[in-house]
Structures are given as structure tokens and as C-alpha cells.
Amino acid sequence: MPAVFALGEVVKRLSDKDADMRRALAWTLERLARVDPAGFKARGGVPALTALGHLSGMDKDAGVRAAAARATGAIEADKAEPILEPLLADKAADVRCAALIDALAWPATLRFAAAKRLVSDPAAAVRAQAIETLSSCGTKDACALLVERLEKETSLRLRWRIVAELQKLSGSDLELNVPFWRKWVEGLDDAWHPATGEKQAPKEVKEQGTTVFLGLPVLSDRVAILVDFSGSLWEKRADGKTRKETADEELAKLLRELPPTAKFNVIPYTAKPFPWEKSLVPATKENVARALDAFVKCKESGKGNVWDAIELAITDPEVDSLLILTDGAPTGGHHWNLELMEPLLHERLRFRKIAIDAVLVDAKKFLQERWRAICEGTGGRVQAVEMK
């Protein structure tokens, strides 16, 4: 809501003992600086920069350091020569990812150099942001690096992220066809830049995920599957089956089609999450059978607290995708308003680059649109289905 913040009070509280509070306050400063850069600096920008600089370099929490780095980047957006090295070399992937987001506003040569340096980073989240930052350069050299990364990339989700960027740059709807993309890059003029008319939305992918869940391709091999066990799951359909029985069958199809190299976890949730395993496990026949047995036997019911389920799932560093089965209406927990959850989730996931894919069961149109905004903001997608 519109309000005048006393920046000094916000800055003082950046030393709060709670890491989530420090991160939220850094995010607040970032947003205030973006809305009114000149006014922000006039009202106390220098002390804010000093405090944020301390957080970005010294805070023990990587998420706080990353948020402080982003806030600093917002305040100094007009600075001609940003300080790159400390952020790009930080030991925490969150901070390196934040540096690459900052780089979107840097001069073209610095932006390309930063993305080139980290496009082969060990952390998938950093590579994901490097892909986006490279794409923003819009040059032949940047496109060549994207194609090179496509050929080497082992993460299925990231391969599709690269394809999506190449599609937008080229106007082509070709998919995982490395020889084609290499040929396209080789044919570009050295001074090429994408024309506005060449850009288009990526083609919807229907066949080439690891598997399909209720019509939605699963474009990941490191996926946490969250299932809303609130009351609607137990309601009977016209054929006499409950939605839970249908979910049992569909989850079985999904898990049995995963390649053994994939990893997964299943997390039913009501007012709290009930994870099957503590972290992702390989999709072996034994693990799939154990997961399905546990899921079929799970009889939890109650309000649907999707926020806490997401918070739990993303503690696993291997997760790159969340696949959520829900009726679309959160009914429990501290966060249940989808309009307010959207920016919170985007902030929470922006340094992890985790995609949210959602299958919405019998959800009303306005809920579908809310989830679409949440999912697409993370690079994910929505599938609406009926189980009446």
C-alpha cells in the first residue's frame, strides 16, 4: 500500500536477528529505490548503501547477502561501473545469481563478460540466470554461448530454458535440436541483433518432458511433487471415485515413467507438509513402489497450506522444479492470499530459479489466472483439469 517509509528506521532494523526479517527489509529497500531512485537517495540512501554493503559482504545467510546485493544494485542502477568481482566470486550460489540479475542493468560488455564467466557454474540456479542474462545481450556471441551450453547442459529444465530463450531471439519454434541451433548461429551476421518483430513466445512443449502429469509435461529430472490433501481431494466424482483415487492413478503413471536417472520426492500437505522422504531420491523401481505405497495409504485431510509445503520442498538444494496438484485455493497457513503470495514466492525463489508447475483441479477461472501469474513468473506453467 502507498506509504512514506522512514528509511532510517528500516536501515536500523537490518541488523535484526531473524534472517527472514533482514532479507525482507533488504527487499523493501530495493523496491523503494526502484519506485523513486532520486527520492530514495535524498531521504537517506547513503546510510542504506553502507548497511546493505555490510550485509552483502558479511551476513551469514546467503539469501540475505543476495537480497542486499540486489538492493544495492537497485540503488546504484545509474552507476556506470558496477563493482563485479566480490559478487561474482562469492562462495554462495544465491549471491552469484543475484550478481547476474544485477548484470541485466549493466553495460553490454560487462553483462556479457559476467554471464560468460558463470554460464558453466556448478550451481544450476546460477547457470539458469546466466542463460537469461546472456539472452538479454542479443548478440551473435551470446547466442553462440547459449547453443554451446545447450549441447553440454545436463539439467533437462535448463535445456528447455535455453531453448525458450533461443526461440524468443530467433522467432523459430524448433526445440531440442542442437545442430539446427548451431547452424542458425553460424549464419548470423557479426553485427546481428534481434529485431522486435522476430521475438515470439516459446512454443508450448507437449511431448518431450521426462513424463506427463494430467496433460502437463514434466520438464524436469529433479522434481518435488506437492499434493494438496485438503477436503476437496476427498470429494466423490460423478463416477463414484474420489479425486484422491484419481490422483493415486495419475501419480503412479507419472512416477513409473520417470527415467532411473531422475530424482523425485512426494510431499502431501494439509495444514502442514508430510514429506515422503527428506530429500529427492533416484526414480528406481523400488523407490517408485515405496512412494506410491505411502501415497495411497496417506489419509491426511484438513486445510491446504501450500506455502509451508513449498518452503519445505525448496530446502532440498537439488530441487529445480515444484509440481503442485491443488484445487487452486490455499485455505491454511500464514500465507493464503494468492495475490499477495505471488510477489513473495517470486522473491523467495529468484535466487534458486526453481520453476513452479501447477495442475489445478476444478479451479475457477480467477484462481487459474492467479496461479498462471505465479507459475509463469518462475518459468513454469499451469494445466487446468476437471475431475467432477
N, C-alpha and C positions, 0 to 999 in steps of 0.2 A: 504494500500500500504506500502511497506517496507520504513521505515524512522527511523532516530535516534531521539528519544524524549529527550528533556532537562527535566529530571524528576523534577527538581526544579521548573520549570515554571508550570508544571502540578499540583504539590503539592500546589503551591501558590494559584491556582485558585480553589482549593477545598473549599474555603470559598465564592465562587460565590453566589449571592443572589438567583439565579434560581435553584430550586431543581433538575430539569431535567439535568442541567449542572453538578451539583455536582455528581449526580448518573452516568452520562456518563463518567465523569473523573475517578470516582472510578472503573468503569468497564474497562476503558483504563488501569489503573494501574494493575488491576487483569490480564488482557490478556498479558501485557508486562512481568509480573512476571512469567506467565506460559511458555512463549516462551523462556525466558532466565533467570532463577532464580538467578544464580550466577552473571551474568552481571547486573541484576537489583539491587541487593544489593550493588554491587560495585559502581554503578552510583548514589546512593542516597536512598537506601532502608530504612535506619533508619528514616530520616525525613518523608518519605512516611508513614511508620508504625505509627509514632506518630500522624500525621494528620488523618490517617484513623481510628486510635483508638479513637480519639476525635469525629469523625463523627459517628462511630458505636455506641458510648455511649450517645452522646448528641444531634445529629441532630434532628430537629423537624419532619422531613419527614421520615416515616417508610421505604419507598423504598430506600432512601439514606443510612439509617443505615444498611439495609440489604446488599446493594451493597458494602458498606465499610467493612462489616463483611466478605463477600466473597473475597474481595481483600486482606484483612488481612490473610485469610486462605490460599490464593494462595502464598503470600509472605512467610508465615511460614509453608509451606507444609511439611518441613522436621523436624518440631519441634516435639519432642517425646511426650510431654504432653500438648496438646492444652488447652486453657482456655475455659471451657464449660459453667459454671453457668450463667454468665451475658447474654449470647446469648440465651441459652435455657429457661431462665426465663423472657426474655424481654416481655413487655406487648403487643408488636406488633406482629401479626402473621407473617408478612413478615420476621422479624428478626429471629423468631423461625424456620421458614422454611429455611432461609439462614444457620442457625446453623446446620440443618440436612443435607444440601447439603455439608457443610464443613466436616461433620462427615464421608462422604464417603471415605475420605482420612485418617481417624483416625485409631488407633489400634482397632482390632476387639472387644475387651471387652468394650471399650469406645463407639464405634459405636453402639453396641447392646444396651447398657445402655441408650444412648441418644434417640434412636428410640423407645425403650420400654416405656420410660418416656412420649413421646409425641404422641404415636400411637392412643391415645384416646382424643387428643386435641380438644377443642371446634371448632377450625377453620378447615374447610375441607381441605384447602391447606396444612396445617401443617400435617394433617393425611395422605394426599397423599404423601408427601415427606417422612414421617416416614415409609410408606409402601415400598417405593423404597429403603430406607436406610436399613430397615430390610431385604429385599430380598438380598441385597448385602452381608449380613453376611454369607448366605449359610450354616446355621446350623439347626439342628432339633429344637432347642429352638426358633429360628427366624421364622421358618415355622409354628410352633405351634401358635405363636402370630399372624401370618398372618391369619391362619384359625379362630382363636378366633375373630379377627377383622372382618373377612368376615361374621361371624354369627351375629355380633352386628351392623355392619355398616348400616346406613340408606340412605346414598347417593348412588344412582344407579351407577353413574360414578365411584365412589371409589370402589364399589363392583367389577366392571369389571376390574379396575386397579389391585386389589388383585388377581383376577382370572388369569390375564395375567402374573403376577409375579409367581404364583404357577405353571402355565403351563410351564414357562421357567425353573423353578427349577426342576420340576418333569419329564418333557417330555410328560406329559399327555395332551390330548385335552378336558378333562372334563371342564364343565363350572360352573354354579352357583349351585353346588351340595355339600353343606356343609358336610353331612355325609360321602361322598366319601373322601373329603379332610381330614377330621378328622381321618378316618381310615388309609389313606395314611401316615399321620404324625405319628400316633401311631405305625406303622410298621417300622419306620426308626430306624436305629441303633444310639446310642447316639453320635457316632463319625462320623456320616454321613456328607458328603459334596457332592454337585452336581458334577458329572463327566462332562467333557467337552462334551462328546457325548450325554449326557442327555438333553442338552439345545436345545430348538427349538423356533421358532416364535409362538406367540399365535395364536390359531385358529381364523379364520375370523368369526365374530358373525353375523348372519343374521336374527334371529327370535326374540331375547329376549330384544329388547330395549323398550322404552315406546311407540314408534311408528316408522314408516319408512317414509323417505322423498326421493322420487325419487330413491328408491332402497337402500338408506343408512339408517341403523338403527340409531335411535336417542338414544344413551346410556346415557341419562341424564334426570333428572326431574327438572333441574334448567338451562334453556337454553334461550339464546338470539339469535333470528333468524335475520340475516342480509341479505338483498336482494339488489343486485346491479341493480339500476334503470337507468343505462347508456343506450345509444342508442340501443344496441343490444337487450335489453329486448322488445323493441317495434317493432322489425322487424317481418314480417309475415313469417309463416312457409309454407310448401308446401300445407297444408290443408286449408290455409287462415286465421288460427288463429295466433295471435301474441304470442310470448313467454310469455308475461305478462298474457294473458288469461290462458295459461297452468299453469303458476306459481300460479294464483288465485286458480285454481282447486286443485293443489297439496298441497298448504298451507292449504286449507280447510280440506283435508284428514288428514294432519299431526295434526292440532290443535284439530280436533274433536275426534281423537283417544288418545289424551293425557289423563291420569288419572286426576281426580279432585285434587289429592294431588300434582301434578306437578305445576311448575310455569314457565312462559314464558314472553317474550317480542318480539315485531316485530319492526325491525329498517330498513326501506328502506333508501337507501343512493344514492346520486349523488355526487356533489362537497362537500356536507355536509350531515350529517345524519339527518333523520326525524323520531325520535323515536315515536312510538305509545303511550307508557307510559314512565314515568320517571324511572321506575324500574320494576322488574318481578312482575307479578300478578298471582293469582291462576287460573288454567285452568278450571274454571267453564263454564257452557254453556253460561252464559251471557257475560263473558269476551271473550270467543272464538268468539261469534257472533259479538261483538263490534270490535274486532281486524280484523276479516275478512271484515266487512263492510268498515272499514277505509282503509284496504289494497286494496280492489277492487276499491275504489274511488280515490286512490292515483295516480296522473298523472305526478309526477315529472319525469324529464328527464335531462340528462346532463352527464358530465364526472363522472367516478366512482372512488371516493376517499375512498377506503376500510380502509386505516389507521385510518382516523378520526372516522369512524364508529366503528372500534374496540376499539379505545381509549375511546369513549363514552360508549360503552357496558360494558367495564370492570370497569367502575366507580361504578357499582352496586356490592356490596360485596357478594350478593347471587349467582351470575352467576358462574357456573363451566364449562360451555361449550358454544362455539360460533358455530352456524350452519350458514354457509355462502353460499348463492346461487349467483354465478357470472359466467361471461364468461371467467374468469381467468386472464384478462389483466387489471390491475389498470390503469386508464388514468387521474387521477386528484390528487391534494394534493401535499404536500411536499415529501411524500414517495410513489413512484410508481414503482420503480425497484425491482422486486421480489427477485433477487439475493442479493440485499443489505437489503431488508426488512426482510429476513429470520433470520439473527442473531439479528436484532433489536427486532423483535417480540419475539424471544425466550428469550432475556434478559428481555423484558417488562413483560412477563408472568411467568417467572421462579419462582417467589415468590408467585404467585397466583395459579399456577398449573392448569390454565384454558386450556382446550383442544379445539383446533380448528378442526372442521369437515367442509369439503367443498364439495359442489356439483357443478361441473364445467360443464357448458352448452356449447356444441360445441367448446370445448377448444382444441387447438393444443397440440401435444404431449409434446413439451418442456415446455408449461405452466403447463400441468398436473404434470410433474416431479418437477417443482419448487414448486407447491402447495403441492405435496406429501412430500417434504422435510420440508416445513413449518409445515404442519399438524402433521406428524409423530413425529417431534421434540417436540410437545406438548402433545403427547399421543392421537392424533386424527387421522382421516382417510379421504380419498378422494374418491369420486364417480364421474366418468365421464359419462355424459349422452348426448344424441343427441336430439335436438328439431328442426331439419331443416325442 
